Amino acid sequence: MNTESQLNKFLLYREDTPIAEEGFVRVNFDPILIKLLREVKYLLQQDVMVPEKASLLYKKVNIYRTQTGNLQIIVDMYNGILSTLLPVEKPLLQDRIERMNKALFPGINELKWNSQNIDPFINSAMNIVKDVDELVKKMKDNISKMQDFMLQWKKPLFERKMKPQPPDELIQFHESLKMPRLEDIKNHGKEIQKLMKDTAENIKPDKKKGTWLDYLDYVNGLVIQGITTGIEASMEYLAN
């Protein structure tokens, strides 16, 4: 086998996907080389002579293992970012996505497995992609926390005891339940505002641009949906 031709491939390649217009990125280490390195390992363990080229290649097995492992972490984060960002979220991070693409460009178009400076490229790309990955997770986590608050709104604002109650007593009982629940909802609203502020401080968007205003509309829609679900829960309780 011509190992030189296998090592003369770029570190990464792009793969078309309907999920993201940029395409996903894959590690481009030839499976044939993986198989060869594995076979050389077993042969050496049995003290079997191997060809000189294969022996020289195997001396770098730990380097290849580390490089491919780190590159796999990078592409997993990159592909994960592109596959999970919603259409309303992606424009907010477009500059970061372009920065990631620029960081990955040498691995797709310049660096090969027999090139120099592979490790500096991996370190630089890892830092850039990791920063964006953490930012996306922060955005998603804040939305998840908001939705957890809104799930609590599904508890009906009205309850009644099993035994008959006079109207005045029923109203008093209802008020004693309603006020704390409404206070909880107001406090949840304040927490949601804090989470939105946290997202804005991390993303640092231009708050006058349509991309941020669209995102606000998206979150407002979630809140409206949460309120509507809460109303439906109370109405269903009353109907039952």
N, C-alpha and C positions, 0 to 999 in steps of 0.2 A: 504494500500500500504506500502511496506517495503522501507521507505525513506533511511535507512542505505545502502541498496544495490545500490540505485540510486546515493547516495553521494560517494560510493566506486568506482566510475569510474575515470579514468584519466582525467585531465583537457582538453586534446587535443587528437586528433587522426589523422592519415594520411589517405588520400584518393587517390587512384590511378587515374592518369589522363594522357592522351596521350600528354598533353601540356608540362609536366615537368617530368623528370625521378625521381626526388625526391618525387613527389606526392604533392598534396595540403594538407594544414593543416586545420582542422575544430575544432570549439569549441564543447566540448563533454558534455554539460549540458543537461540533459535529458528533453525532451519536457514535459514529465509527471510531472516533478517537477515544470516547468513553469506554467503548468495548475493548479497544486495543490496550488501554492503560490497565483495565481490569485483568485482562489475560496476562499481561506482562507481570503484574503483581503476583498472580498465582504461579506463574512459571518460576519467578525468582524465589518464591517461598519453597519451591521444590528443587532449587539449585539447578534449574535447567537454563542452558545458555540461550540468550535471546539476541536478535540482530542488534548491531550497534546503534542504528537509528532509533529503534524502539527503546533501547536502554537509555539513550540520551534524553529521549522524550519523557521517560518515566522519572528521570531525576527532577523534573519540574512538576510532578503530579500534585504535590501539595500547593504549589503556586496556582496551578490551574483550578484545583478544587476551591481554593479561597476566592479566586477571581470570579469563577462561575457562580459560587454561592452568593457573593456580594452583589453581583450583577442581577441574580435572580431576585434578591430582596428589592433592588431598585425597580426592576420592571414590574414586580408584583404591586409595589406601592403606586407606581405610575399608572398601570392599567386599572388598579382599584379606584384611583382618583377619577379617571375618565369614565369608568363604568357606573359610579355611584352619584356623580354630580347631576343634579336636576337641571333642566333647561333654564330655570330661574336663578340657579346658583352659579352655573358655569361662567356667565359673563362677568360676574364679580371677581373671578379669579383668572380672567383671560391673560393678564400680564404675567401671573405666576406660571400658567401653563406654557406660555411662550418662553419663559425663562427655563423651564424644565426641558422643553424641546431643544433649546439652544445648548443646554448642558449635555444632552444625550447625543447631539449631532456628531461629535467626533467618534463615538462608539458605533454609529450607524454608517458613517461615510468615510472615516479616516483610519481609525485604529484597527489593527488586525492582531491575531493571537501571537504573532512573532514581532509585534511592534514594541517600541520603548514607550515609557510613560503611561502604561496602562493603569497602574495603581494610583497615580495622581488624578487621572480621569475618573476612576471609580470613586475616590474620596470626595472629589468635587461634586460629582453627580449625586452621590449618596446624600450629602448635606443639603443640596438644593431640593431634591425630591422629598426628602424627609421633612423639611420645613413645610412644604405644601401639604404633605400628607397629614401632619399634625394640625394644620390650619383647617383642613376639610373635616377632620375628626372633631375639632372644636365646634365648628358650625353644626355638624350633625348632632353632636352631643347636646348642644344648647336647644336645638329643636326637639330632641327627644325629651329633655327635661320639661319643656313647655307642654308637650303632649301629656306627660305624666300628671302635671297639674290639672290639665283639662279633663283627664279621665275621672278625676275626683268630682267634677261638676255633674256627673251622671247620677249622683245620689239625689233622689227627689227632695224638693224643698217642702213637701207636705207629707205628713204622716198622721195616722189616727190610731187611737187605742182600739182594742178589739171590742170593748164594751161601749154602749151608747154614751154620748157626752152632750150636755147642754151647749147651745151655741156659744155663749160667753166663754165657757171653759175650753171649748174646741179652738176658738180664736186665740185665747191666751196660750194654749198649748202650741198652736201653730206658730205664733210669734216667737215663743221661746226656742223653737227649733230653727226658724227661718233666719233670725238675726245672726247667730253664730255662723251659719252656712254662708250667708251673704258676705260676712266679714272675711271668711276664708277665701271666697272668690275674689274679693277686692285685694287681699294680700297676695293671692296667686297672680293677679294682674300686675302688681308691683314687681314680683319676682320675674315675670315674663319681660317686663321693661328692662330689668337689670341684665337679663340674658341677652336681649337685643343689643344693649349697650356694650356688653362684653364682645359680642360678635363684631360689632362695628369697630371697636378698639383694636381687634385682631386683624380684621380685613383692611381697615383704614380706607373705606370707599369715599368717592366723591358723592356726598349726600344729595347733591343737586341733580345727579345724573339719573337717567331712566333706569339703569341697571339696579341701583339701590332702591329706587322707588318701586320698581317691580317686585323686588324682594320683600319690601315692607307690605305690599299688597298680598303677597303669598302668605306671610305670617299672619296678617290681619284675617285672611281667609280661614286659616287654621283656627284662630280664636273664635271667629263667627261660627264655624262648624262646631267648636266645643260648646259654645253657649247654646246653639240650636239643639245639640244632643242633650244638654242638661234640661232644656225646656221640654223636649220630647219625653224624657224620663219622668218628669213631674206630671205631665199631662197623661201619660200612660198609667201612672199610679192612680191618679184621680179617676180615670176611666174604669180601671179595674175595681 
